[in-house]
Amino acid sequence: MVLVDHGIGVRQALVGDPELNPEPKLTKIGDRVILGKAIPLILKIP
C-alpha cells in the first residue's frame, strides 16, 4: 500500500521462483519515480 499511498501504480511485477533461486526477489515496476520519503517506508516492509 505504500506505493498506492504515494500515487504510484504498479505496471509490472517480476517474481523469482524459490525452487530455482535460493534467494528469490520481488521486483515491482511503477509508473512514476518513487519519492525519497517513500523509500524508508518500503524498506520496513517484511
Phi and psi restraints in degrees (range 20) as a CNS / XPLOR table:
assign (resid 1 and name C) (resid 2 and name N)
       (resid 2 and name CA) (resid 2 and name C) 1.0 -60.3 20.0 2
assign (resid 2 and name N) (resid 2 and name CA)
       (resid 2 and name C) (resid 3 and name N) 1.0 -42.9 20.0 2
assign (resid 2 and name C) (resid 3 and name N)
       (resid 3 and name CA) (resid 3 and name C) 1.0 -64.9 20.0 2
assign (resid 3 and name N) (resid 3 and name CA)
       (resid 3 and name C) (resid 4 and name N) 1.0 -44.4 20.0 2
assign (resid 3 and name C) (resid 4 and name N)
       (resid 4 and name CA) (resid 4 and name C) 1.0 -63.4 20.0 2
assign (resid 4 and name N) (resid 4 and name CA)
       (resid 4 and name C) (resid 5 and name N) 1.0 -40.4 20.0 2
assign (resid 4 and name C) (resid 5 and name N)
       (resid 5 and name CA) (resid 5 and name C) 1.0 -61.1 20.0 2
assign (resid 5 and name N) (resid 5 and name CA)
       (resid 5 and name C) (resid 6 and name N) 1.0 -25.1 20.0 2
assign (resid 5 and name C) (resid 6 and name N)
       (resid 6 and name CA) (resid 6 and name C) 1.0 -102.9 20.0 2
assign (resid 6 and name N) (resid 6 and name CA)
       (resid 6 and name C) (resid 7 and name N) 1.0 14.7 20.0 2
assign (resid 6 and name C) (resid 7 and name N)
       (resid 7 and name CA) (resid 7 and name C) 1.0 72.9 20.0 2
assign (resid 7 and name N) (resid 7 and name CA)
       (resid 7 and name C) (resid 8 and name N) 1.0 26.0 20.0 2
assign (resid 7 and name C) (resid 8 and name N)
       (resid 8 and name CA) (resid 8 and name C) 1.0 -108.2 20.0 2
assign (resid 8 and name N) (resid 8 and name CA)
       (resid 8 and name C) (resid 9 and name N) 1.0 122.5 20.0 2
assign (resid 8 and name C) (resid 9 and name N)
       (resid 9 and name CA) (resid 9 and name C) 1.0 -91.4 20.0 2
assign (resid 9 and name N) (resid 9 and name CA)
       (resid 9 and name C) (resid 10 and name N) 1.0 147.4 20.0 2
assign (resid 9 and name C) (resid 10 and name N)
       (resid 10 and name CA) (resid 10 and name C) 1.0 -89.3 20.0 2
assign (resid 10 and name N) (resid 10 and name CA)
       (resid 10 and name C) (resid 11 and name N) 1.0 122.5 20.0 2
assign (resid 10 and name C) (resid 11 and name N)
       (resid 11 and name CA) (resid 11 and name C) 1.0 -91.3 20.0 2
assign (resid 11 and name N) (resid 11 and name CA)
       (resid 11 and name C) (resid 12 and name N) 1.0 -35.8 20.0 2
assign (resid 11 and name C) (resid 12 and name N)
       (resid 12 and name CA) (resid 12 and name C) 1.0 -154.9 20.0 2
assign (resid 12 and name N) (resid 12 and name CA)
       (resid 12 and name C) (resid 13 and name N) 1.0 146.9 20.0 2
assign (resid 12 and name C) (resid 13 and name N)
       (resid 13 and name CA) (resid 13 and name C) 1.0 -129.8 20.0 2
assign (resid 13 and name N) (resid 13 and name CA)
       (resid 13 and name C) (resid 14 and name N) 1.0 128.1 20.0 2
assign (resid 13 and name C) (resid 14 and name N)
       (resid 14 and name CA) (resid 14 and name C) 1.0 -112.6 20.0 2
assign (resid 14 and name N) (resid 14 and name CA)
       (resid 14 and name C) (resid 15 and name N) 1.0 129.1 20.0 2
assign (resid 14 and name C) (resid 15 and name N)
       (resid 15 and name CA) (resid 15 and name C) 1.0 -125.9 20.0 2
assign (resid 15 and name N) (resid 15 and name CA)
       (resid 15 and name C) (resid 16 and name N) 1.0 131.2 20.0 2
assign (resid 15 and name C) (resid 16 and name N)
       (resid 16 and name CA) (resid 16 and name C) 1.0 -79.5 20.0 2
assign (resid 16 and name N) (resid 16 and name CA)
       (resid 16 and name C) (resid 17 and name N) 1.0 145.9 20.0 2
assign (resid 16 and name C) (resid 17 and name N)
       (resid 17 and name CA) (resid 17 and name C) 1.0 -85.2 20.0 2
assign (resid 17 and name N) (resid 17 and name CA)
       (resid 17 and name C) (resid 18 and name N) 1.0 119.0 20.0 2
assign (resid 17 and name C) (resid 18 and name N)
       (resid 18 and name CA) (resid 18 and name C) 1.0 -64.5 20.0 2
assign (resid 18 and name N) (resid 18 and name CA)
       (resid 18 and name C) (resid 19 and name N) 1.0 -17.8 20.0 2
assign (resid 18 and name C) (resid 19 and name N)
       (resid 19 and name CA) (resid 19 and name C) 1.0 -80.6 20.0 2
assign (resid 19 and name N) (resid 19 and name CA)
       (resid 19 and name C) (resid 20 and name N) 1.0 -19.6 20.0 2
assign (resid 19 and name C) (resid 20 and name N)
       (resid 20 and name CA) (resid 20 and name C) 1.0 -106.1 20.0 2
assign (resid 20 and name N) (resid 20 and name CA)
       (resid 20 and name C) (resid 21 and name N) 1.0 -22.1 20.0 2
assign (resid 20 and name C) (resid 21 and name N)
       (resid 21 and name CA) (resid 21 and name C) 1.0 -130.3 20.0 2
assign (resid 21 and name N) (resid 21 and name CA)
       (resid 21 and name C) (resid 22 and name N) 1.0 122.7 20.0 2
assign (resid 21 and name C) (resid 22 and name N)
       (resid 22 and name CA) (resid 22 and name C) 1.0 -65.9 20.0 2
assign (resid 22 and name N) (resid 22 and name CA)
       (resid 22 and name C) (resid 23 and name N) 1.0 -19.8 20.0 2
assign (resid 22 and name C) (resid 23 and name N)
       (resid 23 and name CA) (resid 23 and name C) 1.0 -128.5 20.0 2
assign (resid 23 and name N) (resid 23 and name CA)
       (resid 23 and name C) (resid 24 and name N) 1.0 73.3 20.0 2
assign (resid 23 and name C) (resid 24 and name N)
       (resid 24 and name CA) (resid 24 and name C) 1.0 -66.1 20.0 2
assign (resid 24 and name N) (resid 24 and name CA)
       (resid 24 and name C) (resid 25 and name N) 1.0 150.5 20.0 2
assign (resid 24 and name C) (resid 25 and name N)
       (resid 25 and name CA) (resid 25 and name C) 1.0 -132.0 20.0 2
assign (resid 25 and name N) (resid 25 and name CA)
       (resid 25 and name C) (resid 26 and name N) 1.0 152.9 20.0 2
assign (resid 25 and name C) (resid 26 and name N)
       (resid 26 and name CA) (resid 26 and name C) 1.0 -110.0 20.0 2
assign (resid 26 and name N) (resid 26 and name CA)
       (resid 26 and name C) (resid 27 and name N) 1.0 125.3 20.0 2
assign (resid 26 and name C) (resid 27 and name N)
       (resid 27 and name CA) (resid 27 and name C) 1.0 -118.0 20.0 2
assign (resid 27 and name N) (resid 27 and name CA)
       (resid 27 and name C) (resid 28 and name N) 1.0 123.6 20.0 2
assign (resid 27 and name C) (resid 28 and name N)
       (resid 28 and name CA) (resid 28 and name C) 1.0 -109.0 20.0 2
assign (resid 28 and name N) (resid 28 and name CA)
       (resid 28 and name C) (resid 29 and name N) 1.0 136.7 20.0 2
assign (resid 28 and name C) (resid 29 and name N)
       (resid 29 and name CA) (resid 29 and name C) 1.0 -111.6 20.0 2
assign (resid 29 and name N) (resid 29 and name CA)
       (resid 29 and name C) (resid 30 and name N) 1.0 120.2 20.0 2
assign (resid 29 and name C) (resid 30 and name N)
       (resid 30 and name CA) (resid 30 and name C) 1.0 -100.5 20.0 2
assign (resid 30 and name N) (resid 30 and name CA)
       (resid 30 and name C) (resid 31 and name N) 1.0 172.5 20.0 2
assign (resid 30 and name C) (resid 31 and name N)
       (resid 31 and name CA) (resid 31 and name C) 1.0 -93.4 20.0 2
assign (resid 31 and name N) (resid 31 and name CA)
       (resid 31 and name C) (resid 32 and name N) 1.0 1.6 20.0 2
assign (resid 31 and name C) (resid 32 and name N)
       (resid 32 and name CA) (resid 32 and name C) 1.0 -146.2 20.0 2
assign (resid 32 and name N) (resid 32 and name CA)
       (resid 32 and name C) (resid 33 and name N) 1.0 167.5 20.0 2
assign (resid 32 and name C) (resid 33 and name N)
       (resid 33 and name CA) (resid 33 and name C) 1.0 -73.0 20.0 2
assign (resid 33 and name N) (resid 33 and name CA)
       (resid 33 and name C) (resid 34 and name N) 1.0 138.4 20.0 2
assign (resid 33 and name C) (resid 34 and name N)
       (resid 34 and name CA) (resid 34 and name C) 1.0 -77.2 20.0 2
assign (resid 34 and name N) (resid 34 and name CA)
       (resid 34 and name C) (resid 35 and name N) 1.0 128.3 20.0 2
assign (resid 34 and name C) (resid 35 and name N)
       (resid 35 and name CA) (resid 35 and name C) 1.0 -69.7 20.0 2
assign (resid 35 and name N) (resid 35 and name CA)
       (resid 35 and name C) (resid 36 and name N) 1.0 149.7 20.0 2
assign (resid 35 and name C) (resid 36 and name N)
       (resid 36 and name CA) (resid 36 and name C) 1.0 -57.7 20.0 2
assign (resid 36 and name N) (resid 36 and name CA)
       (resid 36 and name C) (resid 37 and name N) 1.0 -33.8 20.0 2
assign (resid 36 and name C) (resid 37 and name N)
       (resid 37 and name CA) (resid 37 and name C) 1.0 -72.7 20.0 2
assign (resid 37 and name N) (resid 37 and name CA)
       (resid 37 and name C) (resid 38 and name N) 1.0 -16.7 20.0 2
assign (resid 37 and name C) (resid 38 and name N)
       (resid 38 and name CA) (resid 38 and name C) 1.0 -84.6 20.0 2
assign (resid 38 and name N) (resid 38 and name CA)
       (resid 38 and name C) (resid 39 and name N) 1.0 -23.9 20.0 2
assign (resid 38 and name C) (resid 39 and name N)
       (resid 39 and name CA) (resid 39 and name C) 1.0 -61.6 20.0 2
assign (resid 39 and name N) (resid 39 and name CA)
       (resid 39 and name C) (resid 40 and name N) 1.0 -46.7 20.0 2
assign (resid 39 and name C) (resid 40 and name N)
       (resid 40 and name CA) (resid 40 and name C) 1.0 -59.9 20.0 2
assign (resid 40 and name N) (resid 40 and name CA)
       (resid 40 and name C) (resid 41 and name N) 1.0 -34.0 20.0 2
assign (resid 40 and name C) (resid 41 and name N)
       (resid 41 and name CA) (resid 41 and name C) 1.0 -68.3 20.0 2
assign (resid 41 and name N) (resid 41 and name CA)
       (resid 41 and name C) (resid 42 and name N) 1.0 -39.4 20.0 2
assign (resid 41 and name C) (resid 42 and name N)
       (resid 42 and name CA) (resid 42 and name C) 1.0 -65.9 20.0 2
assign (resid 42 and name N) (resid 42 and name CA)
       (resid 42 and name C) (resid 43 and name N) 1.0 -40.7 20.0 2
assign (resid 42 and name C) (resid 43 and name N)
       (resid 43 and name CA) (resid 43 and name C) 1.0 -68.0 20.0 2
assign (resid 43 and name N) (resid 43 and name CA)
       (resid 43 and name C) (resid 44 and name N) 1.0 -19.3 20.0 2
assign (resid 43 and name C) (resid 44 and name N)
       (resid 44 and name CA) (resid 44 and name C) 1.0 -80.5 20.0 2
assign (resid 44 and name N) (resid 44 and name CA)
       (resid 44 and name C) (resid 45 and name N) 1.0 -13.4 20.0 2
assign (resid 44 and name C) (resid 45 and name N)
       (resid 45 and name CA) (resid 45 and name C) 1.0 -71.2 20.0 2
assign (resid 45 and name N) (resid 45 and name CA)
       (resid 45 and name C) (resid 46 and name N) 1.0 127.0 20.0 2
